[in-house]
Amino acid sequence: MANIIVAQTAGFCFGVRIAVDMAKQAGEKLGHAYTNGPIIHNKQVVNYLKSIGVEEMQGYSQLKPGDTVIIRSHGVPPKTERMLKELHVNVLDATCPFVKKVHDKVKQLVEEGYFVVIIGEEGHPEVIGTLGHLEEVDGKGVVVENFEDLVKKVPKRNRIGVVAQTTQSEDFFREAVGYLAENTEELKVFNTICDATSVRQEEVKKIAPEVDVMIIIGGKHSGNTQRLYQISKALNPNTYHIETADELQEQWFENKENIGVSAGASTPDWIIQEVVNKIKEIKGVSHE
């Protein structure tokens, strides 16, 4: 008999739920609204929102005064907000509260005279927004993605301040802080990885070694989902990253009875349920 273990925290986090609800309400009430990029990194949710009139903005030139633009959960640089306001559009800010906390900490570090190290992915929309807030206060800093970056890009400084992309790996964050502590005279650290990310990662660390197969559900471009997959894969080679139930393959489950499931913070409950139901079908378990 197959035993399917679904991580308790799998699926939407607090910030994503706020952003999706805001976009949904805008579509239902206004009939049309734009988002400055995908509202979250989940194309199924993006497609659903498009069906109710909320679409991704392709460029500023398409905006007309009075249009509504939703700032997505990742946040934006201050100059982007100013540009939108100059175009006389209605701006709805769906930036995750945990992301706003990173912006506040960056400003604090600059005011206190620290060189800022942002532990995160170069080019990720959240990191672009955070860099924009750093530039806004004339701060100096770098983004580091891995240990090699850390050694190459962080100059010798007497005073270094650290923040993290909210969906960063806790393990790399600790490794980076340890290295900087040994190579910096004065170090100030704000662990801005959000609780939802940390708890999801810890759950996967517990479940993955205990099961025969681990399924991680979420957008292929979702940073937090990719990290869940990487953590799980390191602990259980039979780990698979999928977006929808259609990607499940029967051979993954042959002679496998204990199956673990987790999902990134931008994966809706209905997709998780579809995956669980499909696994039950494959394993011949009746739906509850």
N, C-alpha and C positions, 0 to 999 in steps of 0.2 A: 504493500500500500504506500503510495507516494506521500511524502510529508513536505508540504510547502510552507516555508517560513518567510513571511513578508516583514521587512524592517518596519518598526513602528513609525519612524519619522519619514518614511518614503513619501515623496511627492511635494506639493507646493509648500514653500516656506511662507512666513509672514509677509515679507516684502513683495514676493511674487503675487500672492493672493491680492494684496492691495492694488498692485498695478493692473492685474487682469480684471478685477472688479471695476476699477475706475474706467478702463477701456470699454468694458461691457456696458456700463451705465451710459457712457458717452454715445456709444453706437445706438442703444435703445432709445435714448432721449432725443438725441440730435439727428440721428439718421446717417450722419457722416462725421468722421474725424480722422486725423492723421496721427501716426506715431513717428518719432524721429529714429527710425530703424526698428527692427523687430522688438515688440514690447518685452518679450522674453525670448530666450533661446530654445523655442519649441515650435516647430513649423506647423504642427497640428493645431495648436492654440492660435497661432498667427492666422492660419487659414479659416478657423472658426470666426475670429474677429472680423476678418475681411468679409465674411458672409453677412455680417450685420452692419457693414459700412465703415469699419475701422481699418484703414489701410496704411501701409508704410509710405512715408513721404519720400518721393524720388529726388526732390531738390527744392530749394527755397523759392525758385521761380514759379512753382505751381501754386504757391499759397496766395490767397486773397485776404484782404482785411475782413475780420469776422470769422475766419476759419478757426477750427479748434485743433491744437497740436498737443499731444500727450508726450511728456518727457518720460522715457522708459525707465524701468527699475534701476538700470545701471548708472543713471545720472548723466550729466553733460558738463562741459566746461562753462564757466560763467559767461564767456563771450557768446556762446551759442544761445543762452537764454536772452541776452541783450539783443541779439540779432532778431530773434523771434518777436520780441516785444516791439522792436522798431518797425516790424512788418504789420503791427496792429492785429495780431492774431490772438485768440484766446488760448493761454497756456495752462494746461493742467499738469501739475508736477507729481509724477508717480515714482520719483526717486526713492529707493529703499531707505528707510531710516538708518539702517546700519551703514549704508554707503555715505549718507550725509555725515555720520559720525567720523568717517575717515577724512572727509573734507575738513571738518572742524579740527581734527588732530594735526593735519598737515599745516594748517594756518598757525596753530599754537606752536608747533615745532619751529616754524620759520620766525615767528615773533620772538622766540626764546634763543634764536641764533644757531639753530642746528642745521647741518647738511642732511637732507632727507633721503632715506632709502625706502623705496616702495617695493615691497616683495609681491610681485605679480607678473601677469603676462603682458609684455609689450604689445600694444595694438588692440588689447581687449577694451571694449567700450567703457567699462568701469574705470580702468586705469587711465584711459584718455581723459575722462572727466576729472579724475583726481589730479593728473598732471596740469590740467587747466586751472584748477584751484591753487596749485603750487605756483604756477606762473603769475596768477592774478596778484599774489602778494610778493612778487619778485623773489621767490625762493629758489634755491639751488638744490638739485637732487638727481637721482637716477632710478631706473626701474631694473630690478634683477629678477630673472626667471629661474635661474639655477645656480649651482655652486660655482661654475665656471664664470658666470656673469659677476658674481660676488667678488671673486678674486680680481677679475679684469677691470670692472667698471667702478668699483668703490675706491676713490682715492684715499690716501692716508689723511685723516682728519682728526682733529682733537675732539670734536663734538659731533656725534652722529645721532639722528633721530630715526626711528623705524616705525613704519605702518605696513599693513598688509592688505592686498585685495581681499574682499570679504569672503571669497570662496577658495582661498589658498589652502594648500596642504599644511596641516599642523606640523607634520614631521619636518618639512623643509623650513618652515618658519623657525622652529626651534634650532635647527642646524645653522641657519643663517645668523640668528641672534647669538649663538654660541661663538661662531667665527668672529663676528663683529666685536663681541665682548673682549676677545683676546687681542684684537688689533686696533682698539680705539681707546683713547684716554677717558672719554666720557660718553656714555651711551644711554639714550632715553628710548624706551620701547613701549609702543601702544599695540597690544594684540587686538587688531581690528577684524580678525576672522570672526564671522558671525556665529552665534551659538548653534544655529541650525546646521551650518556646515560642519562644525566640530562634532556634533552629536551624530550626524549621518556617517561621518568617517569612522567614528568609534564603533557604531553599530555594525558597519561592514567588516571592520577588523574582527569583531566577535563572531559574526555569522559565517563569513567566507571559509575559514578553516574547518568549520563543523559540517559543511554540506558537500555533496558530490558535484553539484553544479550551481553556479551563481549567475543570476541574470541581473544586469544593471540596465535600467530603462531611462532614456532621456535623449534630448537633442544631441546630434553628433557635434554641434558647435557649442554645446554647453560646457563651460570650463569646470563647473562643480561636478557634473556628471562624469566627465573624462577622468577627473581625479578619483572619484569613487571606483571607476573601472580599473584604474592603475593600481589602487590600493588592493582591490579584490584580486586582480590578476596575479599580483606578487604573492598572495596568500593561497590562491587556488587557481591553478592553470586552466581549469574548466570554467572560466568566466567569460561571459559574452555581453557586449554592449549593443542594445537594440533601441530603436525608436518606437516601434509598434509591434503588436502581436504577430503581424504578417511575417516578420523576420525570423521568428522561432523555427528551428529545424528539429525534426523528430529525432535525428541521430544523436543530438546533444544529450538526450534523456534516456538513451538505451542503457539498461542495467543501472540506472541512477534513481535512487529512491528519495534522497534528501536534497531538496531544491531550495535555494535561497533567492530572494528577490529584494532588490532595493531600487530606488529611483532618485534622480536628481531633483533639485529644488524647483525646477521649472516644468516638472512632469505632472499633468493633471491626474486626479484620482481615476477618472474613467479609463485612461490608457493603462494604468496599473491593473485595474480590474479586468480589462480585456486580456492582458497578458496572463494573469493568473488563471482565468477561465480557459484560455488556449492551452496552458500547461496541463490543466486538469483533463482536458479533452485528449491530449497526447498520451497522458498517463492512464487514461480510462477511469478517472475519478469523477463521480457525479458532482454537478454544481450544487453548492449549498443554497 
